[in-house]
């Protein structure tokens, strides 16, 4: 395998990070010129890819490339997205979030900036893998499609449009791979080996708004149980009424694979029990609930109160108070069930519940030949990692591709510490230089190992 040039993929990601392609639910607020610059930068950084692959534009700035292989019987879709979330101007970034600068990190030199992990790192690594293979004259065994969305962060239209194009062309992907899991260090207490977590499903994403209304008035004469008080009570009641916790099949399989890597005092006791993990699902669920927020989120539908609004002035009692709830719907739950759970928890008919948007959990993809290909590539590039399925907590564009493929997986081939994972959608997002290079090498290996008919 020809190794990807270190300097090129690093400089490419730096260039992409420096273009602030922030998406917004309101198209009028999107800086389309920034997206234009990003597409031009991609063409400058990866000229062979743009010269030799067929391109279809989707959405406002989404890209769908086709790299013709020796066969089209088992087409593969590699996904990433070009847009990023906004930067909080008050957040304590150590370095310019749109500077793409290289500075030291906890694991060595790293590229710092918004989008390095979510998700321009994957864009650069995929393009680097393809560019390197094109330079070597490689023809993939199967058609390879590159789907780069431009509005993933706002659940936009580019991904559904890409799915529509593929469906119209009769493409049924043998494998779809999007962002999601990673080579995650420190993912489970006491386990020193990193986990190569591959999302075989993802939670549904649903947004509710709680609305309390009243007369309002002057703050000098407050009445009991005004809109803000009732809304605050509703929020606390929801928080005190967690959803039922359980361990779905992918989580049980994760625990089986994890067992040999548990700390020695625990391993001899737990490992034999995990052979009967399905019977011990309640015990495993309790263990995950106690293992921290990341592990606990694998067991249930979660609710986070994310937005609040009330009075426009300090001396005015709100006539309308609102709270936004971001809900991640667990495999096995439904949006309708979630709404009823929230309604029952609030137990207040004066609080209106509006469904802002809704999304059911994705189907669970099988762990057969496509999954095994991902495992084998992880084993070669990251030999110390434990490949395992898991339920992805966040939403990705890949959920739309479940309509045309049953083999949809979520994995970004980068080593990520716990601190790095916490920086996604937060401050100090960064990706190690060596980790970016390994990621490009992983995508290249995946393409080289695509099966022949």
Backbone torsions as a table, in degrees:
resi	resn	phi	psi	omega
1	UNK	NA	128.2	176.6
2	UNK	-75.0	123.5	-177.4
3	UNK	-71.8	139.0	177.3
4	UNK	-67.5	142.3	178.7
5	UNK	-63.3	126.6	-176.3
6	UNK	-62.8	-47.7	-174.3
7	UNK	-62.1	-38.1	-174.9
8	UNK	-67.6	-48.7	-176.8
9	UNK	-67.9	-33.4	178.2
10	UNK	-68.3	-48.2	-179.8
11	UNK	-66.0	-31.8	178.1
12	UNK	-64.6	-46.5	179.4
13	UNK	-65.1	-39.6	177.4
14	UNK	-57.8	-43.9	-178.9
15	UNK	-64.3	-39.4	-179.6
16	UNK	-68.2	-39.8	-178.9
17	UNK	-65.0	-31.8	-176.6
18	UNK	-72.4	-8.6	177.0
19	UNK	-101.1	112.5	-173.4
20	UNK	-79.9	79.3	-178.5
21	UNK	-86.1	72.7	-179.0
22	UNK	-86.3	125.2	178.7
23	UNK	-89.3	161.2	-179.3
24	UNK	-149.7	146.3	178.8
25	UNK	-65.1	-24.6	176.4
26	UNK	-94.6	108.2	-177.7
27	UNK	-55.5	-28.6	-178.3
28	UNK	-67.6	-19.2	-178.5
29	UNK	-96.4	2.2	-179.6
30	UNK	-86.8	133.2	176.7
31	UNK	-81.8	88.9	-176.7
32	UNK	-65.3	-27.9	178.6
33	UNK	-64.0	-34.1	178.0
34	UNK	-65.8	-41.8	178.1
35	UNK	-66.1	-36.5	175.3
36	UNK	-59.6	-43.8	-179.8
37	UNK	-64.7	-37.8	-179.5
38	UNK	-64.4	-44.1	179.9
39	UNK	-63.9	-37.9	177.0
40	UNK	-65.6	-38.5	179.2
41	UNK	-65.7	-41.2	177.4
42	UNK	-58.4	-42.5	-179.6
43	UNK	-66.9	-36.4	178.2
44	UNK	-67.2	-42.2	-176.5
45	UNK	-74.0	-32.3	-174.3
46	UNK	-131.0	72.0	-173.7
47	UNK	-67.4	-41.3	-178.3
48	UNK	-62.7	-39.9	178.7
49	UNK	-56.8	-44.2	-178.4
50	UNK	-74.7	-28.4	-180.0
51	UNK	-77.9	-37.1	-168.6
52	UNK	-103.9	-14.6	179.5
53	UNK	-101.6	146.7	176.5
54	UNK	-78.3	135.6	-175.7
55	UNK	-119.5	132.4	170.7
56	UNK	-121.3	128.9	176.6
57	UNK	-82.4	137.0	177.3
58	UNK	-129.9	142.8	-176.3
59	UNK	62.9	-157.7	-178.6
60	UNK	-74.8	-41.2	-177.3
61	UNK	-141.2	16.7	178.4
62	UNK	-75.8	153.4	-177.3
63	UNK	-125.4	136.9	174.7
64	UNK	-131.3	104.8	-179.5
65	UNK	-97.2	145.7	171.2
66	UNK	-120.7	123.2	174.3
67	UNK	-106.8	107.7	-175.8
68	UNK	-66.2	127.6	178.6
69	UNK	-101.8	-175.4	177.2
70	UNK	-67.1	-21.3	179.3
71	UNK	-145.6	155.9	173.6
72	UNK	-115.7	18.0	-176.4
73	UNK	-72.8	-33.3	-177.7
74	UNK	-129.9	67.8	-176.5
75	UNK	-65.9	150.7	-177.2
76	UNK	-123.2	139.3	176.4
77	UNK	-117.3	121.6	174.1
78	UNK	-105.3	125.9	-171.3
79	UNK	-118.5	154.8	170.4
80	UNK	-166.0	174.4	177.3
81	UNK	-133.0	151.3	-171.7
82	UNK	-93.2	-17.6	-175.8
83	UNK	-91.3	161.9	179.4
84	UNK	-133.8	165.2	175.1
85	UNK	-83.0	161.0	180.0
86	UNK	-65.1	163.5	175.6
87	UNK	-102.1	128.6	175.4
88	UNK	-74.1	115.8	-177.0
89	UNK	-64.3	-18.2	179.9
90	UNK	-92.9	-8.7	-177.3
91	UNK	-72.1	144.6	-174.2
92	UNK	-83.7	62.9	175.9
93	UNK	-60.6	135.7	175.6
94	UNK	-74.7	-29.8	-176.7
95	UNK	-137.0	160.6	-178.7
96	UNK	-52.5	119.4	-176.5
97	UNK	-65.1	-19.2	176.1
98	UNK	-117.4	26.9	-179.7
99	UNK	-92.2	-25.2	-177.6
100	UNK	58.7	33.6	-175.5
101	UNK	-83.8	154.1	176.1
102	UNK	-101.5	121.1	177.6
103	UNK	-140.5	166.1	177.3
104	UNK	-66.8	151.6	174.3
105	UNK	-136.3	-173.3	-179.2
106	UNK	-65.8	-15.9	-178.3
107	UNK	-119.3	6.5	-179.3
108	UNK	123.6	-169.6	-178.8
109	UNK	-57.6	138.0	-177.4
110	UNK	-143.3	154.5	172.7
111	UNK	-91.2	125.1	-175.7
112	UNK	-104.8	139.5	173.4
113	UNK	147.9	162.0	-179.8
114	UNK	-64.3	126.6	178.1
115	UNK	99.1	-7.6	-179.6
116	UNK	-60.2	-39.3	177.9
117	UNK	-97.6	-31.2	-172.2
118	UNK	-133.3	84.0	9.8
119	UNK	-147.0	24.1	-176.7
120	UNK	-70.7	-21.1	174.0
121	UNK	-60.4	-43.2	177.4
122	UNK	-66.7	-39.6	177.7
123	UNK	-57.6	-49.9	-178.3
124	UNK	-64.3	-42.3	-177.5
125	UNK	-67.5	-41.5	177.7
126	UNK	-63.3	-48.2	-178.3
127	UNK	-63.8	-38.4	178.1
128	UNK	-63.0	-42.9	179.2
129	UNK	-60.6	-44.5	-179.4
130	UNK	-67.1	-44.1	-178.8
131	UNK	-61.0	-43.1	179.5
132	UNK	-62.8	-42.4	-179.6
133	UNK	-69.8	-35.8	176.4
134	UNK	-64.2	-40.4	178.0
135	UNK	-61.2	-31.8	-179.9
136	UNK	-85.7	0.8	179.8
137	UNK	75.4	22.7	-176.2
138	UNK	-77.2	139.4	170.3
139	UNK	-115.7	121.7	-177.8
140	UNK	-66.8	152.6	179.7
141	UNK	-64.5	-30.1	-179.4
142	UNK	-130.2	159.5	173.5
143	UNK	-56.2	136.5	176.5
144	UNK	-118.5	123.6	176.2
145	UNK	-106.8	137.1	175.1
146	UNK	-111.7	117.3	-178.6
147	UNK	-114.2	109.3	-177.8
148	UNK	-114.5	104.7	180.0
149	UNK	-78.3	160.2	-178.0
150	UNK	-117.6	0.2	-176.5
151	UNK	-145.2	34.3	-178.7
152	UNK	-62.4	-38.5	-174.1
153	UNK	-68.9	-13.5	178.3
154	UNK	-120.3	21.3	179.4
155	UNK	50.6	53.1	-174.1
156	UNK	-83.9	-158.0	-169.5
157	UNK	-102.3	-12.0	-173.0
158	UNK	-61.5	-44.7	-179.5
159	UNK	-64.9	-48.0	175.3
160	UNK	-58.0	-35.3	178.0
161	UNK	-67.8	-38.0	176.8
162	UNK	-63.1	-41.4	177.1
163	UNK	-60.8	-41.6	179.5
164	UNK	-62.8	-39.4	178.0
165	UNK	-63.5	-46.7	-179.3
166	UNK	-63.8	-41.9	179.4
167	UNK	-63.4	-41.8	179.9
168	UNK	-63.3	-29.0	179.9
169	UNK	-92.4	5.6	176.9
170	UNK	73.2	25.9	-178.0
171	UNK	-90.4	120.8	173.5
172	UNK	-114.9	99.3	-172.5
173	UNK	-62.3	135.2	173.3
174	UNK	-74.7	-28.5	-179.4
175	UNK	-152.2	132.3	170.8
176	UNK	-121.3	129.9	-178.8
177	UNK	-129.6	122.7	179.2
178	UNK	-124.7	179.7	174.1
179	UNK	-60.2	169.9	177.2
180	UNK	153.1	-101.4	178.3
181	UNK	-71.1	-176.6	-178.1
182	UNK	-161.0	-177.9	167.9
183	UNK	-85.5	91.0	-166.3
184	UNK	-94.6	116.4	174.6
185	UNK	-89.0	147.9	178.1
186	UNK	62.8	31.0	-175.9
187	UNK	-81.5	-21.4	-177.9
188	UNK	-139.8	132.7	-176.4
189	UNK	-55.6	130.6	176.3
190	UNK	84.2	-8.1	-179.4
191	UNK	-98.7	117.3	-176.9
192	UNK	-86.7	-28.1	-179.9
193	UNK	-69.6	137.7	174.4
194	UNK	-70.5	153.2	179.1
195	UNK	-106.2	127.6	173.8
196	UNK	-88.7	82.5	-170.5
197	UNK	-85.0	122.8	-178.9
198	UNK	-111.2	116.6	179.2
199	UNK	-71.7	117.0	178.3
200	UNK	-97.0	-6.3	174.1
201	UNK	-159.3	171.0	173.9
202	UNK	-142.4	150.6	177.9
203	UNK	-63.8	152.8	171.7
204	UNK	-77.0	153.3	179.2
205	UNK	-114.5	123.3	-178.9
206	UNK	-133.8	138.9	178.4
207	UNK	-119.0	127.2	175.7
208	UNK	-115.9	153.2	173.0
209	UNK	-123.9	125.7	174.7
210	UNK	-93.0	130.3	-175.2
211	UNK	-126.5	124.4	174.9
212	UNK	-117.4	132.9	-176.5
213	UNK	-125.3	154.9	179.1
214	UNK	-167.7	-170.2	-176.5
215	UNK	-73.6	-31.5	-173.8
216	UNK	73.0	-158.4	176.3
217	UNK	133.1	-163.5	-176.8
218	UNK	-80.0	137.7	-176.5
219	UNK	-67.5	-12.7	-179.2
220	UNK	-78.6	-13.8	-179.4
221	UNK	-130.7	65.5	-176.7
222	UNK	-72.8	143.4	174.2
223	UNK	-102.6	156.2	178.6
224	UNK	-68.6	151.1	174.7
225	UNK	58.0	42.9	172.9
226	UNK	-69.8	176.1	-177.2
227	UNK	-55.5	-43.2	-176.8
228	UNK	-69.0	-37.5	179.3
229	UNK	-66.2	-42.6	179.7
230	UNK	-67.5	-36.1	178.5
231	UNK	-67.2	-43.0	179.3
232	UNK	-61.1	-41.7	178.5
233	UNK	-63.0	-40.3	179.4
234	UNK	-63.5	-42.3	-179.9
235	UNK	-61.4	-45.2	-179.6
236	UNK	-65.3	-36.4	178.6
237	UNK	-66.1	-38.2	177.0
238	UNK	-64.4	-43.6	-178.9
239	UNK	-63.9	-32.5	-179.0
240	UNK	-85.9	3.0	-179.5
241	UNK	-124.8	68.9	-178.4
242	UNK	-64.1	155.9	177.5
243	UNK	-71.6	158.3	177.6
244	UNK	-58.2	136.3	-179.5
245	UNK	-101.6	141.9	177.0
246	UNK	-157.0	168.5	179.2
247	UNK	-113.5	104.4	178.2
248	UNK	-70.3	170.8	-174.3
249	UNK	-54.2	-45.5	179.5
250	UNK	-60.6	-34.4	179.5
251	UNK	-70.9	-38.8	176.3
252	UNK	-62.9	-40.1	178.1
253	UNK	-66.3	-38.4	175.5
254	UNK	-57.6	-45.1	-178.5
255	UNK	-66.3	-36.4	176.9
256	UNK	-60.9	-44.1	-177.8
257	UNK	-72.3	-27.6	-178.7
258	UNK	-77.2	-26.7	-171.4
259	UNK	-50.6	-46.3	-178.9
260	UNK	-65.4	-11.4	-176.2
261	UNK	-107.8	5.9	177.1
262	UNK	-70.1	157.9	178.7
263	UNK	-58.1	147.4	-174.6
264	UNK	-55.2	-42.0	-179.7
265	UNK	-60.9	-26.4	-175.6
266	UNK	-97.0	-34.1	-170.5
267	UNK	-55.9	-49.4	-176.8
268	UNK	-62.1	-25.6	-179.2
269	UNK	-83.9	-44.1	-172.5
270	UNK	-81.1	-41.7	-172.8
271	UNK	-54.4	-48.4	179.5
272	UNK	-62.3	-32.4	-178.9
273	UNK	-68.0	-31.1	-176.2
274	UNK	-71.4	-13.2	171.7
275	UNK	-65.5	-19.5	176.4
276	UNK	-118.0	42.0	-173.2
277	UNK	-60.6	-32.5	-179.3
278	UNK	-63.0	-35.3	178.3
279	UNK	-76.4	-25.3	-177.0
280	UNK	-100.7	17.8	-178.2
281	UNK	-52.3	-41.2	178.3
282	UNK	-61.7	-38.8	178.8
283	UNK	-66.4	-44.8	179.9
284	UNK	-62.0	-39.0	177.9
285	UNK	-59.7	-44.5	179.8
286	UNK	-64.2	-37.5	177.8
287	UNK	-62.5	-44.4	-179.2
288	UNK	-66.4	-38.8	178.7
289	UNK	-61.4	-30.9	-178.2
290	UNK	-89.0	-5.2	-171.8
291	UNK	-91.8	4.8	178.2
292	UNK	114.7	170.1	-174.2
293	UNK	-59.8	-41.4	-178.8
294	UNK	-61.5	-48.2	-179.1
295	UNK	-69.0	-40.8	-178.4
296	UNK	-62.9	-35.4	-179.5
297	UNK	-66.4	-15.5	178.3
298	UNK	-76.9	-6.6	-170.9
299	UNK	-109.4	-12.8	-172.7
300	UNK	-156.8	165.2	167.3
301	UNK	-64.9	133.2	-178.6
302	UNK	-113.0	151.5	178.2
303	UNK	-128.6	130.9	175.0
304	UNK	-128.7	127.8	173.1
305	UNK	-80.3	117.9	-169.9
306	UNK	-114.5	-30.2	-179.0
307	UNK	-130.8	146.9	177.8
308	UNK	-138.3	140.8	174.1
309	UNK	-146.6	149.7	-179.1
310	UNK	-154.7	-124.7	-176.9
311	UNK	-71.2	146.4	176.8
312	UNK	-81.1	-5.7	-177.7
313	UNK	-145.5	153.2	-177.0
314	UNK	-67.2	-24.7	-177.6
315	UNK	-104.7	18.6	179.8
316	UNK	-122.5	129.5	174.6
317	UNK	-77.6	131.6	-176.8
318	UNK	-63.7	135.8	170.5
319	UNK	-88.4	-22.0	176.1
320	UNK	-139.5	128.0	175.6
321	UNK	-123.3	138.8	-175.5
322	UNK	-132.5	146.4	173.9
323	UNK	-133.5	133.2	176.8
324	UNK	-95.7	132.4	177.7
325	UNK	-113.1	125.2	173.7
326	UNK	-100.1	120.5	-172.4
327	UNK	-120.6	131.3	176.3
328	UNK	-108.7	111.8	-168.8
329	UNK	-86.3	119.9	-176.5
330	UNK	-69.4	149.7	172.6
331	UNK	-54.5	127.3	-177.6
332	UNK	103.0	-22.6	174.7
333	UNK	-94.2	168.4	178.9
334	UNK	-131.4	160.0	178.2
335	UNK	-62.4	-42.4	179.4
336	UNK	-60.1	-42.4	178.2
337	UNK	-65.0	-36.1	178.5
338	UNK	-63.4	-46.3	-179.4
339	UNK	-61.0	-42.3	179.6
340	UNK	-66.2	-37.1	177.3
341	UNK	-61.8	-46.8	-180.0
342	UNK	-62.9	-41.9	-179.7
343	UNK	-61.8	-43.3	179.9
344	UNK	-67.4	-38.2	-179.9
345	UNK	-64.8	-41.5	-178.2
346	UNK	-69.0	-41.8	178.4
347	UNK	50.9	46.7	-178.9
348	UNK	-148.5	106.6	-177.3
349	UNK	-68.8	-12.7	178.9
350	UNK	-79.8	-10.8	177.3
351	UNK	-93.9	119.7	177.8
352	UNK	-87.2	138.0	177.8
353	UNK	-111.6	114.3	177.2
354	UNK	-105.2	131.9	175.0
355	UNK	-87.2	109.2	-177.7
356	UNK	-77.9	-48.0	172.3
357	UNK	-154.3	158.5	-175.2
358	UNK	-142.4	149.0	177.6
359	UNK	-154.2	126.9	179.3
360	UNK	-79.0	159.6	174.6
361	UNK	-60.1	152.8	178.1
362	UNK	-79.9	154.4	174.4
363	UNK	-61.4	153.9	177.7
364	UNK	-83.5	121.8	179.4
365	UNK	-79.2	145.3	-176.7
366	UNK	-72.8	157.9	178.4
367	UNK	-100.8	63.0	-179.0
368	UNK	-111.6	-143.7	-168.8
369	UNK	-57.1	-47.5	178.6
370	UNK	-61.0	-41.4	177.6
371	UNK	-62.9	-41.7	-179.7
372	UNK	-64.1	-31.2	175.5
373	UNK	-64.5	-44.5	177.2
374	UNK	-60.4	-43.5	178.1
375	UNK	-57.6	-46.5	-175.9
376	UNK	-65.2	-36.6	178.6
377	UNK	-69.6	-37.2	174.6
378	UNK	-61.8	-43.9	-178.7
379	UNK	-60.7	-32.7	-178.1
380	UNK	-81.8	-44.3	-175.8
381	UNK	-83.6	-30.9	-178.5
382	UNK	-127.9	71.3	-171.9
383	UNK	-64.1	-19.2	-179.9
384	UNK	-87.4	-5.6	-175.5
385	UNK	-88.1	154.0	177.2
386	UNK	-104.8	104.6	179.1
387	UNK	-68.6	136.5	-177.7
388	UNK	-158.2	148.6	172.9
389	UNK	-76.9	161.6	172.1
390	UNK	-161.1	167.5	175.2
391	UNK	-92.3	117.4	-179.3
392	UNK	-77.2	134.7	-175.6
393	UNK	-84.3	-30.6	-177.8
394	UNK	-91.9	172.7	-179.5
395	UNK	-102.4	145.4	177.8
396	UNK	-132.4	165.1	175.1
397	UNK	-62.2	-21.7	-175.1
398	UNK	-64.3	-18.6	-179.5
399	UNK	-60.6	-29.0	178.8
400	UNK	-70.5	-27.2	-176.5
401	UNK	-78.1	-9.9	175.6
402	UNK	-65.9	-14.3	177.1
403	UNK	-72.8	-20.5	-177.3
404	UNK	-123.5	-1.5	-179.9
405	UNK	-150.9	139.7	175.5
406	UNK	-92.0	-3.2	-178.8
407	UNK	-112.5	77.9	-178.6
408	UNK	-116.6	122.6	-175.0
409	UNK	-129.2	159.9	-174.0
410	UNK	-132.9	108.2	-176.6
411	UNK	-159.1	127.5	173.3
412	UNK	-107.7	121.6	-170.8
413	UNK	-80.9	58.0	180.0
414	UNK	-128.4	140.2	169.9
415	UNK	-69.2	132.1	178.7
416	UNK	-136.6	126.1	172.7
417	UNK	-76.1	170.0	177.2
418	UNK	-61.4	-39.4	179.3
419	UNK	-62.7	-39.0	177.9
420	UNK	-65.4	-42.5	-179.6
421	UNK	-63.8	-34.7	178.1
422	UNK	-71.5	-19.7	-178.7
423	UNK	-80.9	-13.2	178.6
424	UNK	-66.2	126.8	-175.1
425	UNK	67.1	11.0	178.3
426	UNK	-125.4	-147.1	-178.6
427	UNK	-108.2	162.9	179.7
428	UNK	63.7	35.3	173.5
429	UNK	-64.5	132.5	-180.0
430	UNK	-159.3	154.8	-179.3
431	UNK	-131.7	129.3	179.7
432	UNK	-61.1	140.8	179.4
433	UNK	-58.9	-48.7	180.0
434	UNK	-64.7	-32.7	-179.8
435	UNK	-70.6	-36.2	175.2
436	UNK	-63.0	-43.9	179.4
437	UNK	-62.9	-43.4	177.7
438	UNK	-62.6	-35.7	178.4
439	UNK	-64.4	-43.1	176.7
440	UNK	-62.9	-39.4	178.2
441	UNK	-64.2	-36.4	179.9
442	UNK	-66.1	-46.1	178.0
443	UNK	-61.6	-38.5	179.4
444	UNK	-63.5	-43.8	178.5
445	UNK	-62.3	-41.2	178.9
446	UNK	-59.0	-45.2	179.8
447	UNK	-64.9	-41.6	-179.2
448	UNK	-65.3	-27.0	-176.1
449	UNK	-96.9	8.5	178.1
450	UNK	-58.6	138.6	-173.7
451	UNK	-71.7	147.7	171.2
452	UNK	-85.0	158.8	-180.0
453	UNK	-62.0	NA	NA
